[in-house]
Amino acid sequence: MSSIILDPWFYVAAVPAVLLLGLAKGGFSGIGIAATPLLALFLPPLEAAALLLPVLISQDMISLYVYRRHWDARSLKIMLPGALAGMGLAWWTASIVSDDVVRLIVGGVGVAFVLNVWLRPQLSPAKGSTAAGVFWGGVSGFTSFMTQGGGPPYQVYMLPQQLPKLVLVGTTTIFFAILNVLKIGPYILLGQFNTANLATSIALLPLAAAANLAGIWLIRRMPTALFYRIAYVLLFVVSLALVLQGLANILRGAN
């Protein structure tokens, strides 16, 4: 543990990031997208994503056990092939794609989706098409690999289905648990793991577990209608923040 990151300012960002991830893994999907941008204040974005990966996998293990009986097989069968293709594309382009462009795209999609839902509240639950599921699964896999930010494009496909609350949470858990395990090899090949990152991840694991359990506790006690309202608000706020962050960084770089 002597190689652990010691900068106290790093933990000013890392502790909230892990708490957000725990709540996200507990069921508030989307809120965890802010975690990597927080750590990216101190580390390169892809390295920040790699540091968070062991934390995410540990939280996945807890959530997989809790939600093991609640999931939608159809959505997983449709979205996972696209997600794998998206991750492959992200691996190939990791060294040349601008993180800020990715943020703009992901954030813009999320904002547009939520505004459409809010402006057309009469829409009834609807199963997404196979083509749409493969596409949004691909976008989710790409952004998940690049920034651990696969939540907004995933929710664009999943939220309109208005699945039972625990089924949505369980399906989300399985989807991203599979993606997270598959990231290990590419991150190693890209040289994103180092001793300091791994030691720091281990040090954050107790906090990660506590935050995850808190999210699970909250989800099980929250009415379904309130859960969906919160999910849309969180998606909008986080997506808008990504757009603003991406624009600010691009404009700063152009000056």
Disulfide bonds with the S-S distance in Angstrom:
none
